[in-house]
Amino acid sequence: MVERLENGNTWIVNCHAGPDNPQILEVTPDKKLAWSFKDFERFGNALPVAVPLTP
């Protein structure tokens, strides 16, 4: 899932991240990492279905 946020950043949910990669990323318009989240042990590849979509 990819979503453009109101602040211009892009939110990326990596559904097949694997244990060594972040599962959620927020990237700025100039392609810099704003933040990332990784907890593969707890969420595995199921995290994207837990993220609410905005209408």
CHARMM-style PDB file with segment names, atoms N, HN, CA, C and O in Angstrom:
ATOM      1  N   MET     1       0.838  -1.160   0.000  1.00  0.00      PROA
ATOM      2  CA  MET     1       0.000   0.000   0.000  1.00  0.00      PROA
ATOM      3  C   MET     1       0.890   1.232   0.000  1.00  0.00      PROA
ATOM      4  O   MET     1       1.899   1.286   0.703  1.00  0.00      PROA
ATOM      5  N   VAL     2       0.504   2.215  -0.794  1.00  0.00      PROA
ATOM      6  HN  VAL     2      -0.316   2.171  -1.364  1.00  0.00      PROA
ATOM      7  CA  VAL     2       1.199   3.490  -0.844  1.00  0.00      PROA
ATOM      8  C   VAL     2       0.148   4.577  -0.732  1.00  0.00      PROA
ATOM      9  O   VAL     2      -0.898   4.507  -1.377  1.00  0.00      PROA
ATOM     10  N   GLU     3       0.423   5.580   0.085  1.00  0.00      PROA
ATOM     11  HN  GLU     3       1.273   5.637   0.609  1.00  0.00      PROA
ATOM     12  CA  GLU     3      -0.537   6.668   0.264  1.00  0.00      PROA
ATOM     13  C   GLU     3       0.202   7.992   0.369  1.00  0.00      PROA
ATOM     14  O   GLU     3       1.169   8.117   1.120  1.00  0.00      PROA
ATOM     15  N   ARG     4      -0.263   8.983  -0.392  1.00  0.00      PROA
ATOM     16  HN  ARG     4      -1.048   8.881  -1.002  1.00  0.00      PROA
ATOM     17  CA  ARG     4       0.291  10.327  -0.296  1.00  0.00      PROA
ATOM     18  C   ARG     4      -0.403  11.032   0.864  1.00  0.00      PROA
ATOM     19  O   ARG     4      -1.631  11.058   0.932  1.00  0.00      PROA
ATOM     20  N   LEU     5       0.374  11.598   1.767  1.00  0.00      PROA
ATOM     21  HN  LEU     5       1.372  11.577   1.711  1.00  0.00      PROA
ATOM     22  CA  LEU     5      -0.162  12.268   2.939  1.00  0.00      PROA
ATOM     23  C   LEU     5      -0.373  13.758   2.660  1.00  0.00      PROA
ATOM     24  O   LEU     5       0.174  14.299   1.699  1.00  0.00      PROA
ATOM     25  N   GLU     6      -1.165  14.411   3.499  1.00  0.00      PROA
ATOM     26  HN  GLU     6      -1.609  13.971   4.280  1.00  0.00      PROA
ATOM     27  CA  GLU     6      -1.448  15.841   3.326  1.00  0.00      PROA
ATOM     28  C   GLU     6      -0.181  16.691   3.392  1.00  0.00      PROA
ATOM     29  O   GLU     6      -0.119  17.755   2.776  1.00  0.00      PROA
ATOM     30  N   ASN     7       0.826  16.232   4.130  1.00  0.00      PROA
ATOM     31  HN  ASN     7       0.775  15.368   4.630  1.00  0.00      PROA
ATOM     32  CA  ASN     7       2.070  16.996   4.244  1.00  0.00      PROA
ATOM     33  C   ASN     7       2.995  16.799   3.043  1.00  0.00      PROA
ATOM     34  O   ASN     7       4.101  17.338   3.020  1.00  0.00      PROA
ATOM     35  N   GLY     8       2.548  16.027   2.040  1.00  0.00      PROA
ATOM     36  HN  GLY     8       1.649  15.590   2.059  1.00  0.00      PROA
ATOM     37  CA  GLY     8       3.347  15.795   0.837  1.00  0.00      PROA
ATOM     38  C   GLY     8       4.226  14.556   0.914  1.00  0.00      PROA
ATOM     39  O   GLY     8       4.764  14.116  -0.102  1.00  0.00      PROA
ATOM     40  N   ASN     9       4.378  13.992   2.100  1.00  0.00      PROA
ATOM     41  HN  ASN     9       3.941  14.350   2.925  1.00  0.00      PROA
ATOM     42  CA  ASN     9       5.158  12.769   2.254  1.00  0.00      PROA
ATOM     43  C   ASN     9       4.386  11.578   1.708  1.00  0.00      PROA
ATOM     44  O   ASN     9       3.178  11.657   1.488  1.00  0.00      PROA
ATOM     45  N   THR    10       5.083  10.488   1.495  1.00  0.00      PROA
ATOM     46  HN  THR    10       6.065  10.424   1.674  1.00  0.00      PROA
ATOM     47  CA  THR    10       4.471   9.254   1.016  1.00  0.00      PROA
ATOM     48  C   THR    10       4.656   8.175   2.065  1.00  0.00      PROA
ATOM     49  O   THR    10       5.755   7.960   2.576  1.00  0.00      PROA
ATOM     50  N   TRP    11       3.564   7.506   2.374  1.00  0.00      PROA
ATOM     51  HN  TRP    11       2.671   7.681   1.960  1.00  0.00      PROA
ATOM     52  CA  TRP    11       3.548   6.421   3.351  1.00  0.00      PROA
ATOM     53  C   TRP    11       3.563   5.120   2.580  1.00  0.00      PROA
ATOM     54  O   TRP    11       2.721   4.914   1.705  1.00  0.00      PROA
ATOM     55  N   ILE    12       4.506   4.230   2.885  1.00  0.00      PROA
ATOM     56  HN  ILE    12       5.189   4.397   3.595  1.00  0.00      PROA
ATOM     57  CA  ILE    12       4.650   2.964   2.169  1.00  0.00      PROA
ATOM     58  C   ILE    12       4.552   1.823   3.174  1.00  0.00      PROA
ATOM     59  O   ILE    12       5.269   1.805   4.174  1.00  0.00      PROA
ATOM     60  N   VAL    13       3.661   0.870   2.905  1.00  0.00      PROA
ATOM     61  HN  VAL    13       3.078   0.885   2.092  1.00  0.00      PROA
ATOM     62  CA  VAL    13       3.559  -0.332   3.720  1.00  0.00      PROA
ATOM     63  C   VAL    13       4.102  -1.481   2.883  1.00  0.00      PROA
ATOM     64  O   VAL    13       3.556  -1.805   1.828  1.00  0.00      PROA
ATOM     65  N   ASN    14       5.165  -2.085   3.356  1.00  0.00      PROA
ATOM     66  HN  ASN    14       5.608  -1.822   4.213  1.00  0.00      PROA
ATOM     67  CA  ASN    14       5.859  -3.149   2.644  1.00  0.00      PROA
ATOM     68  C   ASN    14       5.316  -4.494   3.119  1.00  0.00      PROA
ATOM     69  O   ASN    14       5.725  -4.986   4.170  1.00  0.00      PROA
ATOM     70  N   CYS    15       4.409  -5.089   2.366  1.00  0.00      PROA
ATOM     71  HN  CYS    15       4.076  -4.689   1.511  1.00  0.00      PROA
ATOM     72  CA  CYS    15       3.729  -6.307   2.813  1.00  0.00      PROA
ATOM     73  C   CYS    15       4.622  -7.544   2.777  1.00  0.00      PROA
ATOM     74  O   CYS    15       4.273  -8.558   3.383  1.00  0.00      PROA
ATOM     75  N   HSD    16       5.739  -7.496   2.101  1.00  0.00      PROA
ATOM     76  HN  HSD    16       6.022  -6.673   1.609  1.00  0.00      PROA
ATOM     77  CA  HSD    16       6.660  -8.631   2.055  1.00  0.00      PROA
ATOM     78  C   HSD    16       8.052  -8.186   2.488  1.00  0.00      PROA
ATOM     79  O   HSD    16       9.052  -8.491   1.839  1.00  0.00      PROA
ATOM     80  N   ALA    17       8.089  -7.461   3.597  1.00  0.00      PROA
ATOM     81  HN  ALA    17       7.276  -7.214   4.124  1.00  0.00      PROA
ATOM     82  CA  ALA    17       9.338  -6.860   4.061  1.00  0.00      PROA
ATOM     83  C   ALA    17      10.388  -7.888   4.440  1.00  0.00      PROA
ATOM     84  O   ALA    17      11.575  -7.697   4.173  1.00  0.00      PROA
ATOM     85  N   GLY    18       9.959  -8.970   5.058  1.00  0.00      PROA
ATOM     86  HN  GLY    18       8.995  -9.125   5.275  1.00  0.00      PROA
ATOM     87  CA  GLY    18      10.922  -9.927   5.587  1.00  0.00      PROA
ATOM     88  C   GLY    18      11.498  -9.398   6.886  1.00  0.00      PROA
ATOM     89  O   GLY    18      11.356  -8.210   7.175  1.00  0.00      PROA
ATOM     90  N   PRO    19      12.136 -10.230   7.667  1.00  0.00      PROA
ATOM     91  CA  PRO    19      12.586  -9.845   9.000  1.00  0.00      PROA
ATOM     92  C   PRO    19      13.682  -8.791   9.039  1.00  0.00      PROA
ATOM     93  O   PRO    19      13.928  -8.212  10.098  1.00  0.00      PROA
ATOM     94  N   ASP    20      14.344  -8.524   7.930  1.00  0.00      PROA
ATOM     95  HN  ASP    20      14.145  -8.994   7.070  1.00  0.00      PROA
ATOM     96  CA  ASP    20      15.461  -7.569   7.941  1.00  0.00      PROA
ATOM     97  C   ASP    20      15.105  -6.183   7.400  1.00  0.00      PROA
ATOM     98  O   ASP    20      15.966  -5.305   7.351  1.00  0.00      PROA
ATOM     99  N   ASN    21      13.860  -5.976   6.997  1.00  0.00      PROA
ATOM    100  HN  ASN    21      13.160  -6.690   7.038  1.00  0.00      PROA
ATOM    101  CA  ASN    21      13.485  -4.712   6.366  1.00  0.00      PROA
ATOM    102  C   ASN    21      12.329  -4.048   7.098  1.00  0.00      PROA
ATOM    103  O   ASN    21      11.538  -4.726   7.753  1.00  0.00      PROA
ATOM    104  N   PRO    22      12.223  -2.714   6.991  1.00  0.00      PROA
ATOM    105  CA  PRO    22      11.103  -2.027   7.631  1.00  0.00      PROA
ATOM    106  C   PRO    22       9.779  -2.393   6.971  1.00  0.00      PROA
ATOM    107  O   PRO    22       9.716  -2.663   5.771  1.00  0.00      PROA
ATOM    108  N   GLN    23       8.728  -2.396   7.778  1.00  0.00      PROA
ATOM    109  HN  GLN    23       8.780  -2.177   8.752  1.00  0.00      PROA
ATOM    110  CA  GLN    23       7.405  -2.747   7.274  1.00  0.00      PROA
ATOM    111  C   GLN    23       6.591  -1.513   6.892  1.00  0.00      PROA
ATOM    112  O   GLN    23       5.724  -1.589   6.022  1.00  0.00      PROA
ATOM    113  N   ILE    24       6.864  -0.384   7.534  1.00  0.00      PROA
ATOM    114  HN  ILE    24       7.568  -0.323   8.241  1.00  0.00      PROA
ATOM    115  CA  ILE    24       6.197   0.881   7.195  1.00  0.00      PROA
ATOM    116  C   ILE    24       7.270   1.951   7.089  1.00  0.00      PROA
ATOM    117  O   ILE    24       8.162   2.037   7.934  1.00  0.00      PROA
ATOM    118  N   LEU    25       7.177   2.768   6.043  1.00  0.00      PROA
ATOM    119  HN  LEU    25       6.452   2.698   5.358  1.00  0.00      PROA
ATOM    120  CA  LEU    25       8.120   3.865   5.830  1.00  0.00      PROA
ATOM    121  C   LEU    25       7.341   5.132   5.503  1.00  0.00      PROA
ATOM    122  O   LEU    25       6.270   5.075   4.900  1.00  0.00      PROA
ATOM    123  N   GLU    26       7.884   6.268   5.903  1.00  0.00      PROA
ATOM    124  HN  GLU    26       8.755   6.314   6.393  1.00  0.00      PROA
ATOM    125  CA  GLU    26       7.367   7.542   5.428  1.00  0.00      PROA
ATOM    126  C   GLU    26       8.532   8.261   4.765  1.00  0.00      PROA
ATOM    127  O   GLU    26       9.590   8.443   5.368  1.00  0.00      PROA
ATOM    128  N   VAL    27       8.328   8.665   3.519  1.00  0.00      PROA
ATOM    129  HN  VAL    27       7.469   8.516   3.029  1.00  0.00      PROA
ATOM    130  CA  VAL    27       9.386   9.264   2.712  1.00  0.00      PROA
ATOM    131  C   VAL    27       8.955  10.672   2.321  1.00  0.00      PROA
ATOM    132  O   VAL    27       7.805  10.889   1.940  1.00  0.00      PROA
ATOM    133  N   THR    28       9.876  11.627   2.416  1.00  0.00      PROA
ATOM    134  HN  THR    28      10.810  11.450   2.726  1.00  0.00      PROA
ATOM    135  CA  THR    28       9.593  13.016   2.058  1.00  0.00      PROA
ATOM    136  C   THR    28       9.597  13.181   0.539  1.00  0.00      PROA
ATOM    137  O   THR    28      10.083  12.302  -0.172  1.00  0.00      PROA
ATOM    138  N   PRO    29       9.059  14.303   0.029  1.00  0.00      PROA
ATOM    139  CA  PRO    29       9.075  14.529  -1.421  1.00  0.00      PROA
ATOM    140  C   PRO    29      10.488  14.534  -2.021  1.00  0.00      PROA
ATOM    141  O   PRO    29      10.664  14.221  -3.199  1.00  0.00      PROA
ATOM    142  N   ASP    30      11.494  14.889  -1.210  1.00  0.00      PROA
ATOM    143  HN  ASP    30      11.351  15.143  -0.254  1.00  0.00      PROA
ATOM    144  CA  ASP    30      12.870  14.860  -1.726  1.00  0.00      PROA
ATOM    145  C   ASP    30      13.559  13.520  -1.442  1.00  0.00      PROA
ATOM    146  O   ASP    30      14.786  13.424  -1.427  1.00  0.00      PROA
ATOM    147  N   LYS    31      12.722  12.476  -1.215  1.00  0.00      PROA
ATOM    148  HN  LYS    31      11.725  12.555  -1.228  1.00  0.00      PROA
ATOM    149  CA  LYS    31      13.170  11.081  -1.104  1.00  0.00      PROA
ATOM    150  C   LYS    31      14.051  10.795   0.106  1.00  0.00      PROA
ATOM    151  O   LYS    31      14.936   9.941   0.052  1.00  0.00      PROA
ATOM    152  N   LYS    32      13.802  11.517   1.200  1.00  0.00      PROA
ATOM    153  HN  LYS    32      13.083  12.211   1.244  1.00  0.00      PROA
ATOM    154  CA  LYS    32      14.515  11.250   2.447  1.00  0.00      PROA
ATOM    155  C   LYS    32      13.575  10.508   3.394  1.00  0.00      PROA
ATOM    156  O   LYS    32      12.371  10.763   3.413  1.00  0.00      PROA
ATOM    157  N   LEU    33      14.124   9.608   4.163  1.00  0.00      PROA
ATOM    158  HN  LEU    33      15.103   9.400   4.148  1.00  0.00      PROA
ATOM    159  CA  LEU    33      13.339   8.830   5.098  1.00  0.00      PROA
ATOM    160  C   LEU    33      12.922   9.710   6.273  1.00  0.00      PROA
ATOM    161  O   LEU    33      13.775  10.256   6.972  1.00  0.00      PROA
ATOM    162  N   ALA    34      11.608   9.850   6.495  1.00  0.00      PROA
ATOM    163  HN  ALA    34      10.915   9.406   5.927  1.00  0.00      PROA
ATOM    164  CA  ALA    34      11.098  10.597   7.642  1.00  0.00      PROA
ATOM    165  C   ALA    34      11.112   9.692   8.878  1.00  0.00      PROA
ATOM    166  O   ALA    34      11.542  10.114   9.952  1.00  0.00      PROA
ATOM    167  N   TRP    35      10.647   8.464   8.728  1.00  0.00      PROA
ATOM    168  HN  TRP    35      10.298   8.121   7.856  1.00  0.00      PROA
ATOM    169  CA  TRP    35      10.674   7.472   9.795  1.00  0.00      PROA
ATOM    170  C   TRP    35      10.362   6.102   9.205  1.00  0.00      PROA
ATOM    171  O   TRP    35       9.879   5.991   8.078  1.00  0.00      PROA
ATOM    172  N   SER    36      10.645   5.070   9.980  1.00  0.00      PROA
ATOM    173  HN  SER    36      11.037   5.160  10.896  1.00  0.00      PROA
ATOM    174  CA  SER    36      10.294   3.710   9.565  1.00  0.00      PROA
ATOM    175  C   SER    36       9.931   2.894  10.794  1.00  0.00      PROA
ATOM    176  O   SER    36      10.292   3.238  11.919  1.00  0.00      PROA
ATOM    177  N   PHE    37       9.217   1.814  10.558  1.00  0.00      PROA
ATOM    178  HN  PHE    37       8.924   1.534   9.644  1.00  0.00      PROA
ATOM    179  CA  PHE    37       8.782   0.924  11.628  1.00  0.00      PROA
ATOM    180  C   PHE    37       9.084  -0.504  11.227  1.00  0.00      PROA
ATOM    181  O   PHE    37       8.851  -0.907  10.088  1.00  0.00      PROA
ATOM    182  N   LYS    38       9.613  -1.274  12.188  1.00  0.00      PROA
ATOM    183  HN  LYS    38       9.802  -0.947  13.114  1.00  0.00      PROA
ATOM    184  CA  LYS    38       9.881  -2.688  11.933  1.00  0.00      PROA
ATOM    185  C   LYS    38       9.664  -3.473  13.219  1.00  0.00      PROA
ATOM    186  O   LYS    38      10.287  -3.186  14.241  1.00  0.00      PROA
ATOM    187  N   ASP    39       8.789  -4.451  13.165  1.00  0.00      PROA
ATOM    188  HN  ASP    39       8.283  -4.684  12.334  1.00  0.00      PROA
ATOM    189  CA  ASP    39       8.588  -5.400  14.267  1.00  0.00      PROA
ATOM    190  C   ASP    39       8.099  -6.706  13.636  1.00  0.00      PROA
ATOM    191  O   ASP    39       6.961  -7.125  13.848  1.00  0.00      PROA
ATOM    192  N   PHE    40       8.969  -7.330  12.868  1.00  0.00      PROA
ATOM    193  HN  PHE    40       9.894  -6.989  12.696  1.00  0.00      PROA
ATOM    194  CA  PHE    40       8.596  -8.540  12.138  1.00  0.00      PROA
ATOM    195  C   PHE    40       8.225  -9.678  13.078  1.00  0.00      PROA
ATOM    196  O   PHE    40       7.352 -10.488  12.766  1.00  0.00      PROA
ATOM    197  N   GLU    41       8.885  -9.738  14.224  1.00  0.00      PROA
ATOM    198  HN  GLU    41       9.594  -9.080  14.477  1.00  0.00      PROA
ATOM    199  CA  GLU    41       8.602 -10.817  15.166  1.00  0.00      PROA
ATOM    200  C   GLU    41       7.141 -10.779  15.623  1.00  0.00      PROA
ATOM    201  O   GLU    41       6.503 -11.823  15.753  1.00  0.00      PROA
ATOM    202  N   ARG    42       6.618  -9.587  15.864  1.00  0.00      PROA
ATOM    203  HN  ARG    42       7.136  -8.738  15.759  1.00  0.00      PROA
ATOM    204  CA  ARG    42       5.246  -9.457  16.348  1.00  0.00      PROA
ATOM    205  C   ARG    42       4.216  -9.487  15.222  1.00  0.00      PROA
ATOM    206  O   ARG    42       3.158 -10.099  15.367  1.00  0.00      PROA
ATOM    207  N   PHE    43       4.519  -8.825  14.093  1.00  0.00      PROA
ATOM    208  HN  PHE    43       5.378  -8.327  13.975  1.00  0.00      PROA
ATOM    209  CA  PHE    43       3.514  -8.653  13.043  1.00  0.00      PROA
ATOM    210  C   PHE    43       3.749  -9.488  11.791  1.00  0.00      PROA
ATOM    211  O   PHE    43       2.800  -9.746  11.051  1.00  0.00      PROA
ATOM    212  N   GLY    44       4.973  -9.917  11.531  1.00  0.00      PROA
ATOM    213  HN  GLY    44       5.744  -9.707  12.132  1.00  0.00      PROA
ATOM    214  CA  GLY    44       5.262 -10.679  10.325  1.00  0.00      PROA
ATOM    215  C   GLY    44       4.801  -9.941   9.081  1.00  0.00      PROA
ATOM    216  O   GLY    44       4.894  -8.715   9.028  1.00  0.00      PROA
ATOM    217  N   ASN    45       4.308 -10.656   8.082  1.00  0.00      PROA
ATOM    218  HN  ASN    45       4.233 -11.652   8.125  1.00  0.00      PROA
ATOM    219  CA  ASN    45       3.808 -10.026   6.856  1.00  0.00      PROA
ATOM    220  C   ASN    45       2.339  -9.638   6.955  1.00  0.00      PROA
ATOM    221  O   ASN    45       1.744  -9.248   5.951  1.00  0.00      PROA
ATOM    222  N   ALA    46       1.737  -9.735   8.141  1.00  0.00      PROA
ATOM    223  HN  ALA    46       2.221 -10.052   8.957  1.00  0.00      PROA
ATOM    224  CA  ALA    46       0.322  -9.418   8.317  1.00  0.00      PROA
ATOM    225  C   ALA    46       0.083  -7.948   8.638  1.00  0.00      PROA
ATOM    226  O   ALA    46      -1.072  -7.525   8.697  1.00  0.00      PROA
ATOM    227  N   LEU    47       1.123  -7.158   8.847  1.00  0.00      PROA
ATOM    228  HN  LEU    47       2.061  -7.502   8.799  1.00  0.00      PROA
ATOM    229  CA  LEU    47       0.953  -5.769   9.244  1.00  0.00      PROA
ATOM    230  C   LEU    47       0.126  -4.937   8.271  1.00  0.00      PROA
ATOM    231  O   LEU    47      -0.684  -4.137   8.738  1.00  0.00      PROA
ATOM    232  N   PRO    48       0.270  -5.067   6.957  1.00  0.00      PROA
ATOM    233  CA  PRO    48      -0.505  -4.224   6.051  1.00  0.00      PROA
ATOM    234  C   PRO    48      -2.013  -4.341   6.225  1.00  0.00      PROA
ATOM    235  O   PRO    48      -2.724  -3.365   5.986  1.00  0.00      PROA
ATOM    236  N   VAL    49      -2.519  -5.476   6.625  1.00  0.00      PROA
ATOM    237  HN  VAL    49      -1.941  -6.269   6.819  1.00  0.00      PROA
ATOM    238  CA  VAL    49      -3.963  -5.609   6.809  1.00  0.00      PROA
ATOM    239  C   VAL    49      -4.419  -4.937   8.082  1.00  0.00      PROA
ATOM    240  O   VAL    49      -5.620  -4.750   8.272  1.00  0.00      PROA
ATOM    241  N   ALA    50      -3.504  -4.564   8.964  1.00  0.00      PROA
ATOM    242  HN  ALA    50      -2.528  -4.716   8.809  1.00  0.00      PROA
ATOM    243  CA  ALA    50      -3.837  -3.892  10.217  1.00  0.00      PROA
ATOM    244  C   ALA    50      -3.830  -2.378  10.072  1.00  0.00      PROA
ATOM    245  O   ALA    50      -4.244  -1.670  10.990  1.00  0.00      PROA
ATOM    246  N   VAL    51      -3.366  -1.868   8.936  1.00  0.00      PROA
ATOM    247  HN  VAL    51      -3.029  -2.443   8.190  1.00  0.00      PROA
ATOM    248  CA  VAL    51      -3.255  -0.434   8.727  1.00  0.00      PROA
ATOM    249  C   VAL    51      -4.546   0.089   8.111  1.00  0.00      PROA
ATOM    250  O   VAL    51      -4.945  -0.369   7.040  1.00  0.00      PROA
ATOM    251  N   PRO    52      -5.214   1.052   8.778  1.00  0.00      PROA
ATOM    252  CA  PRO    52      -6.467   1.558   8.211  1.00  0.00      PROA
ATOM    253  C   PRO    52      -6.215   2.418   6.979  1.00  0.00      PROA
ATOM    254  O   PRO    52      -5.248   3.180   6.937  1.00  0.00      PROA
ATOM    255  N   LEU    53      -7.059   2.301   6.003  1.00  0.00      PROA
ATOM    256  HN  LEU    53      -7.844   1.683   6.037  1.00  0.00      PROA
ATOM    257  CA  LEU    53      -6.997   3.123   4.800  1.00  0.00      PROA
ATOM    258  C   LEU    53      -7.822   4.375   5.032  1.00  0.00      PROA
ATOM    259  O   LEU    53      -8.870   4.313   5.675  1.00  0.00      PROA
ATOM    260  N   THR    54      -7.372   5.502   4.523  1.00  0.00      PROA
ATOM    261  HN  THR    54      -6.521   5.552   4.000  1.00  0.00      PROA
ATOM    262  CA  THR    54      -8.162   6.724   4.638  1.00  0.00      PROA
ATOM    263  C   THR    54      -9.179   6.761   3.514  1.00  0.00      PROA
ATOM    264  O   THR    54      -8.907   6.300   2.406  1.00  0.00      PROA
ATOM    265  N   PRO    55     -10.354   7.311   3.800  1.00  0.00      PROA
ATOM    266  CA  PRO    55     -11.400   7.330   2.752  1.00  0.00      PROA
ATOM    267  C   PRO    55     -11.067   8.249   1.602  1.00  0.00      PROA
ATOM    268  OT1 PRO    55     -11.848   8.364   0.657  1.00  0.00      PROA
TER     269      PRO     55
END
